[in-house]
Amino acid sequence: MKVAELMQTSLKTISADSTLADAITDLAEAQVSALPVVDRFGRAVGVLSTREVLKAERADVDRDTKVLELMAPWPVTIEPDLDVRQAAQEMLYLNVQRLFVEFEGALVGVISQTDVVGAVATSRV
């Protein structure tokens, strides 16, 4: 099975100029644990996960702080034609919960550990 068959393609993104307060709202409303951060040209430049939000909250960071100041660097990405088992191995090797999927430089999806476990549980992989 290829990543393209399992990845989520409805991606919610957040602007690098958005605030921490915006990010918290967007994460909660989208019910996701991470948002790709895009610049004003729509290019992915980083990722803001619940990990960064919790670090900011613990450090008592002002909610008006820009996402650009809090985000993690753009993570390793994979191609949609990669085998799901290889994607799972990459997640384990990198110790990450998700991998973003790019095709010809464009962000096209995300695959998470939960997606892989769900496919294994339903015997799709």
C-alpha positions as CSV (number, residue, x, y, z in Angstrom):
1,M,0.0,0.0,0.0
2,K,1.3,3.5,-0.9
3,V,1.2,6.5,1.3
4,A,-1.1,8.2,-1.2
5,E,-3.8,5.6,-0.5
6,L,-3.8,6.3,3.3
7,M,-2.7,9.9,3.7
8,Q,-5.1,12.7,4.8
9,T,-5.4,15.3,2.1
10,S,-7.7,17.9,3.8
11,L,-4.9,19.9,5.4
12,K,-5.5,22.8,7.7
13,T,-2.6,25.2,7.6
14,I,-1.7,28.3,9.6
15,S,0.0,31.5,8.6
16,A,3.4,32.3,10.1
17,D,1.9,35.7,11.0
18,S,-0.9,34.2,13.0
19,T,-0.8,34.3,16.8
20,L,-0.5,31.7,19.5
21,A,-4.2,32.3,20.3
22,D,-5.1,31.7,16.7
23,A,-3.1,28.5,16.6
24,I,-4.7,27.1,19.8
25,T,-8.2,27.8,18.3
26,D,-7.3,26.3,14.9
27,L,-5.8,23.1,16.5
28,A,-8.9,22.6,18.7
29,E,-11.4,23.3,15.9
30,A,-9.6,21.1,13.4
31,Q,-9.1,18.4,16.0
32,V,-5.5,17.9,14.9
33,S,-2.2,17.8,16.8
34,A,-0.1,19.8,14.3
35,L,-0.5,22.5,11.7
36,P,1.8,23.1,8.8
37,V,2.9,26.8,8.9
38,V,2.9,28.6,5.6
39,D,4.5,31.9,4.6
40,R,2.6,34.7,2.7
41,F,3.3,32.8,-0.6
42,G,1.7,29.6,0.7
43,R,5.0,27.7,1.1
44,A,5.4,25.4,4.1
45,V,8.1,26.9,6.4
46,G,7.5,25.0,9.6
47,V,5.1,23.1,11.8
48,L,3.3,24.0,15.0
49,S,2.3,21.1,17.1
50,T,0.7,20.7,20.5
51,R,4.2,20.2,21.7
52,E,5.2,23.8,20.8
53,V,1.9,25.1,22.2
54,L,2.5,23.4,25.5
55,K,6.1,24.7,25.7
56,A,4.8,28.2,25.1
57,E,2.1,27.8,27.7
58,R,4.7,26.5,30.2
59,A,6.9,29.4,29.5
60,D,4.0,31.8,29.9
61,V,4.4,33.2,26.4
62,D,2.0,35.9,25.5
63,R,-0.9,34.7,23.4
64,D,-0.2,37.5,20.8
65,T,3.2,35.9,20.0
66,K,3.5,35.1,16.3
67,V,3.5,31.4,15.2
68,L,6.8,32.2,13.4
69,E,8.5,32.6,16.8
70,L,7.1,29.3,18.2
71,M,7.1,26.9,15.2
72,A,9.5,24.0,14.7
73,P,11.5,23.9,11.5
74,W,9.8,22.3,8.5
75,P,10.1,18.5,9.1
76,V,11.4,15.7,6.9
77,T,8.8,15.0,4.2
78,I,8.0,11.9,2.1
79,E,6.6,11.3,-1.3
80,P,3.1,9.9,-1.9
81,D,4.4,6.9,-3.8
82,L,6.4,5.6,-0.8
83,D,5.3,2.3,0.7
84,V,3.3,2.7,4.0
85,R,5.7,0.3,5.8
86,Q,8.6,2.5,4.9
87,A,6.7,5.6,6.1
88,A,6.1,3.8,9.4
89,Q,9.7,2.9,9.7
90,E,10.6,6.6,9.0
91,M,8.3,7.8,11.8
92,L,9.9,5.3,14.2
93,Y,13.4,6.3,13.2
94,L,12.7,10.0,13.5
95,N,10.5,9.6,16.6
96,V,7.7,11.6,15.1
97,Q,3.9,11.1,15.1
98,R,3.3,12.2,11.5
99,L,5.0,12.8,8.2
100,F,3.9,15.5,5.8
101,V,3.7,14.4,2.2
102,E,5.0,16.5,-0.7
103,F,4.8,16.0,-4.4
104,E,6.9,18.1,-6.7
105,G,7.5,20.6,-3.8
106,A,3.9,21.0,-3.0
107,L,2.3,19.9,0.3
108,V,-0.4,17.3,-0.6
109,G,-1.1,15.5,2.6
110,V,-0.1,14.0,6.0
111,I,0.1,10.5,7.3
112,S,0.1,9.8,11.0
113,Q,0.9,6.9,13.2
114,T,-2.8,6.6,13.9
115,D,-3.5,6.3,10.1
116,V,-1.0,3.4,9.9
117,V,-2.3,1.6,13.0
118,G,-5.9,2.0,11.6
119,A,-4.9,0.4,8.3
120,V,-3.1,-2.5,10.1
121,A,-6.1,-3.0,12.4
122,T,-8.4,-3.3,9.5
123,S,-6.0,-5.5,7.5
124,R,-5.4,-3.0,4.8
125,V,-1.7,-3.1,5.2
